[in-house]
Amino acid sequence: MTATTATAATTATTATTATLGISEVAETTGLSVDTLRWYEREGLFPRVERDPNRRRRYTARHVRLLQMLVRLRRTGMPTKEVRQFSRLLGEGPSTHPERLAMLAAHRDRIVAQLAELQGDLAVLDEKVALYRQLIAQGLDCNGAPSTVTDADLDTVEF
């Protein structure tokens, strides 16, 4: 093995085993340090190995998992289900069918929620259009003259 090959092999090994501290992971994921600790303490995230100074050392795999768990929580998956999903991950590929079922069920809930939100947005759009029309015509909601003008719309952001 040449010196160049040995250096390349060492660099590749270091790159694949590189770890991040908790502050770096917090910055990468958008989670606070306290939230990262809470995820671990509550069993939403597997225990993270620590260095000789007892500092958590996260791998790229940990970061990807955290990003997935954040998405599950942000889309409304209950903490209990996130905990179960994380536990199943730790049990390996034999739990793929269970994980698939959990994600498919959660996806169905998100799709239903999106449909509901789209309906809500349509109603809001109608109200915005109505108020713009009333203001442009100088009317209140009862059709009586109003003192609100188009200039007042300049202060409203859409």
N, C-alpha and C positions, 0 to 999 in steps of 0.2 A: 504494500500500500504506500503510495507516495504521500508526501507531506500535504499536498493540495487535496488529495482524496480524503485524508484523515481529517483535515480541517473542515471540509465540506460535510463529512459524516457527523462530526461533532456539532457543527452549526445546525444541521437538520435535526439531530436529536434534541438539542436545546430548544429549537423552534417548536417542536411537537410537545415538549414537556414544559414550556414556559407557563408560568402562573402569574396571576394578578392578585394584588391585595384587595381588601374589602373596599377601600376608597376608590380604587380604579374600577372595580365592578359596579359600585354605586354610580359612578359617573357614566359608565358605559350603558347601564340598564335604565338609568333615570330613577332608580330606587334609592331611598336614603340608607345609610349604614344601619340605622335602627331597624328599618324594614327588612333588610337582608338578614339581620340577626333574628328577627321575629319569624321570618319564613323558616329558618333552620330550627329554631326553638319549637315552633308549632308543628313540625313534621311536614311542612309543605315542600321542603327542600332537604335532600340528604345532608348528613353531617359533612362538613368540608374539612379536609385534612389541614393540619397546621404545621408550620415550620418549627424549627427548634426554639424560636422565640414565642411560640404559641399563637402566632398570627395566622389567620385563615389564608389559605392559598387556593385560589379558584383557577380552574382550567378553562380553556375555550369551550369545552363541553358543558361545564357548569353555567357559563354565561348564556349559551344557547338554550339550556333548560330553563334558566331564569326568565329569559325573554319569552319563552313559550308559556310559562306559568303566569307571567304578567298579562299576556294576551288572554289567557283563560279567565283570570280574575277580572280584567277590564271588560270582558264581554259577559260578565255576570255568572261565571261558574262559581257555585258556592264553595267556601273554604273546605268543607268536608269532602267534596268531590275532588278538589285540587290535591288535597292530602292523599286521597285514595289513588289518584292518577300517579302521583309522585311515588307512592309505595309500590305500585305496579311496575313502574319503570325500573325500580331497584330489583325487582324479581326477574327481570330479563325477558327474552323473546317469547317465552311460553305465555306471557300475558298480553301479547299483541291483540288477540281477539277481544279481550275485555277492554283494553285501551281504545281499540277501534270503536267498540260499542259506545263507550263514554263520549268520545269525540264526535261521533255521528249524532248522538242524542243532543249534545250541546250545540252542534251545528244547526240542528233542526230548531232549537230554541232561538238561536240568533236569527235565523231566516224569518221566523214568525215575528220576532221583535223588530226586525228591519221593515217588514211589511206594515206593522203597526206604526212605526216611526214615519214611514213614507206617507201614510194616511194623515198623520198629525201634521207633517210638513205641508201637505196640500192644503189643509184647513188654514194654517198660518199664512201661506202664500195668498189665499183668497182674502183673508182679513187685511193683510198688508195692501193688496190691490184696492180693496174697498176704501181703506183710510186714505190712500193716495188720491183716489177718485173724489172722495168727499172734500178733501183739502183743496184739490184743484178746482172744484166747483164752488168752494166757499160755503160748504154746508156742514151741519153737525149730523149726528147719527139719526136724528129725527127729521132731517130734511130742512131744518131751519137755518137761516144764515149764520155763519160762524166767523169769528175774527182770526182764525188760523189761516196763514197764507203759505204759498209755495216756499217762501223764504224760510219758514219754520222747518221745512224738510231738510235744509242744509245742516241742521244740528243732529239729524238722525242718521246713523250709519247702518247700512245694509250690506 
